[in-house]
């Protein structure tokens, strides 16, 4: 006879009871293993989770019945099913980028005391869709709704760097590279080289390229598929704001971009 201490915990308990909570937790662990490895067998999952194979089989059976998991008939291993895809496909349309980013923007503005903007790509321009102001920010201009040139703004460069080469080429051909200030990059090869650096470094910087007296730095925001869907920037006057020398700013901005991305389903690497 198996003693109580040796008996496998009940996985069929009602939700809210210890068994039910444990069952949900284990089912999610199974999904995470399959998402990470692509496929796995009962024995592999049981060994990693440290539970009986019979328990794993019951969990998988329940997940299969809801199409969250599919068993490969040839190899006998399990992989994520189309039920997961149905759930995932409903997420992007219901999550508002502005809503998810708002608290992060406000925290950035509070910490670094400068203007923080969230921009997206629309009609060949970077469009600012939200803004947070630092408590001591001198600037009062409201950038929300403003269309800014992609090649002359830090957000624009991040958005351009995240595009496929053919789409980027189309946009730059249509918009050209008009000079906003004497510092604006108007040479296509020079811009392309800089965009490669933006993609490599994970951030873009402009120094008086859009407006004399204004510097800016921006990082990407990713969606659940890892595509760049927005950019978060911090900007300030040249006399006090040097984005790459500001203590902790670059790390803080990158972390903020990842936090917003995580809210949209992006998995950090």
Secondary structure, DSSP 8 states (H G I E B T S, - for coil): ---TTTS---SS--TTSHHHHHHHHHHHHHHHHHHHHS-B-HHHHHHHHTS-HHHHHHHHHHHHHTTSEEE-TTT--EEE-HHHHHHHHTTTTT--HHHHHHHHHHHHHHHH-SEEEEEEEETTEEEEEEEE--TT-------TT-EE-GGGSHHHHHHHHTS-HHHHHHHHHHH----SSTTS---HHHHHHHHHHHHHHT-EEEESSSSTTEEEEEEEEE-TTS-EEEEEEEEEETTT--TTTSTTHHHHHHHHHHHHHHHTT----
